[in-house]
Amino acid sequence: MPRLKESRSHESLLSPSSAVEALDLSMEEEVVIKPVHSSILGQDYCFEVTTSSGSKCFSCRSAAERDKWMENLRRAVHPNKDNSRRVEHILKLWVIEAKDLPAKKKYLCELCLDDVLYARTTGKLKTDNVFWGEHFEFHNLPPLRTVTVHLYRETDKKKKKERNSYLGLVSLPAASVAGRQFVEKWYPVVTPNPKGGKGPGPMIRIKARYQTITILPMEMYKEFAEHITNHYLGLCAALEPILSAKTKEEMASALVHILQSTGKVKDFLTDLMMSEVDRCGDNEHLIFRENTLATKAIEEYLKLVGQKYLQDALGEFIKALYESDENCEVDPSKCSAADLPEHQGNLKMCCELAFCKIINSYCVFPRELKEVFASWRQECSSRGRPDISERLISASLFLRFLCPAIMSPSLFNLLQEYPDDRTARTLTLIAKVTQNLANFAKFGSKEEYMSFMNQFLEHEWTNMQRFLLEISNPEAASNTAGFEGYIDLGRELSSLHSLLWEAVSQLEQNIVSKLGPLPRILRDVHTALSTPGSGQLAGTNDLASTPGSGSSSISAGLQKMVIENDLSGLIDFTRLPSPTPENKDLFFVTRSSGVQPSPARSSSYSEANEPDLQMANGGKSLSMVDLQDARTLDGEAGSPVGPDALTADGQRTPPTLLSTLQYPRPSGGPLASASPDWAGPGARLRQPSSSSKGDSPELKPRAVHKQGPSPVSPNALDRTAAWLLTMNAQLLEDEGLGPDPPHRDRLRSKEELSQAEKDLAVLQDKLRISTKKLEEYETLFKCQEETTQKLVLEYQARLEEGEERLRRQQEDKDIQMKGIISRLMSVEEELKKDHAEMQAAVDSKQKIIDAQEKRIASLDAANARLMSALTQLKERYSMQARNGVSPTNPTKLQITENGEFRNSSHC
């Protein structure tokens, strides 16, 4: 039973036949790998692999991890991707709103591309209009003909058996929205049963753009990428005045993605930011408040490396606000005076929670952003303006990232649904307070109704300063995770080329002359794009050989040389680490070549019809090495080259796909470059049983270290490539001499042996250098471990201090509670005493009342007897008077002590 509790899925334990599922890509003619929108499965970060045998879905832990796995699998199917001309299709679409629909109903849309369902909107209630405001973006699409939006009326959730009512569709030809500009229009809904003569039917407002991007082989972009990497500052200064805000956004995005791949993004952002500081001068308040390339660049970089951080820091909080019904409206003109104190308390509580989430997120703050902010702080200090660094950091992080994400969570992929009016107002007020806190400013007369939050702002300024210092501390820059996503460098270079080609044509000739060789480079790339077939590299297939023993021998020979000389730290031949006793049951990789696959080639990346050449960049093309970050060259192995093994943690069974399959959650680990390596086209991924305990074992690289980006050395690269090509040609020549290995050995000349010895000596020198570097990295790693230990101790001390503070606060609260209880008990005793006294007084008065009532009763009886006696006397006198007798002896009535009457006669 304990093992059963640790399992993520009991179904896999009860179904041994489904414990292992295999995905074989070796014999597939067409493999479709695409992301699955969260609205389809109800699960975030999924992707689908479709082969001739069916489809399988996989769930990841983040968008970056999903993109990395998808690219790994695409490279497994098309390993020569970087060395061939390709076309990519991209669709960006907004489903904004609908009108002329019946009220008091909920409506949703389904988005289909060529009759294939890709996404759904959320259900929205009809008020004036049905407003969705939801954004969808799809990459790596097949060529599209039609984009269709189907409209449905949502049924009551209580009536589970009823389906949504279909109302109609909007069909957009892909050609009508193709181009660089977005097309936004109202489109009529084509209904299945049109009603004529009663005015216009329902309409949907849609904003869309469909782009077809031609991407050349990476070698064609080599000079272009080098120029951009080294001359970005002058280029931005020349183009800034003529670009529109939208073009600046697209160009900044391309530059950030390219320079992130080449390892120069920190320098780019620092140089751009310092030029922005110089431009603004003493007007510091204008920084990040204008649509400049610097502002757009930092926005794009924050979105690129900070998406996971944003989700970790604010995702749960924003989701809770969406589900909450608390009213935080504090404007007296929009709420009653009786509700105002309650609303103010709600807003203060929400702001406290939001800021607590933010300041406690420093432990998951992206490492790259820490390095950039630390660089800004250092550069400002070196210029004698250390005071402005805090404004730069707070303005970029809060004004351009966190506060916009709080106001519009759907634009930052925190949630798909656009918030309702009350939630949107709450988010806006929280963003106002957070922005004032980041600006170290109070609310003034313009928003006087918010002045009750000024005390909270003053109280939290110290914590804000501490947070800004923590996220720009260079000593802690390497203690958090770095960017783990994938960047399609070819696509970004192609996009940047098209933007620059259009922008440079608008410049004056004197400015164009200052751009150096850039216009010529742009013309060369444009010529290659305009010439069909020019994008194929001449040397792509020169090294290829027919499938069989020749190709296998080359791969085996090179790998044998690496193994014998222990040079795997210099040249990476194996993309996936070999199975170990700990992880052999979790995955394996196979590939086929000819009749029977060779064990030496079981984890090779190359195609079956080309030799298994592996260069020092981890198997990418030569041009790809020049453009990527050089941290993986010269034996620097910062992280595992291949992705981690599939892990059984968090397997999901999506409700709308094959329910009998297990969907493993790939374990994400940082890769050495922006284009992670993978297995060859014959890759066979074994999906582990979800009954496996925990995650897969860590894949240990030879040397774990972290080092900043350094410029690529073309000479060292060319020498490495030339050596590989020489060795490859020599092995090919040896293979052609004859089938008898001893005969080939006898034909070797002394000069060839001498050359081989020289090459061996060179390799041994490289081995010694790499060993020395390994020792240096081990020393650096020990220093980092010591630093980490110090930080852990510091954080532990902080934690203990916080716990002690909480304990004291709890004790104070207990004392206060005891005092309150004592006071309540004393008041209760006093009340009991007063009650007893009042009861005694009531009892005595009741006795008096009873006595008086008895006396009154006796008086009533005496009065009745008196009246009777008087009546008798009156009758008596009247009788005597009628008889003529005078009363000589009058009778005197006396009242006895008992209240009785007695007659007394007197002579």
Order of alpha helices (4+ residues) and beta strands (2+ residues): alpha-alpha-beta-beta-alpha-beta-beta-alpha-beta-beta-beta-beta-beta-beta-beta-beta-beta-alpha-alpha-alpha-alpha-alpha-alpha-alpha-alpha-alpha-alpha-alpha-alpha-alpha-alpha-alpha-alpha-beta-beta-beta-alpha-alpha-alpha-beta-beta
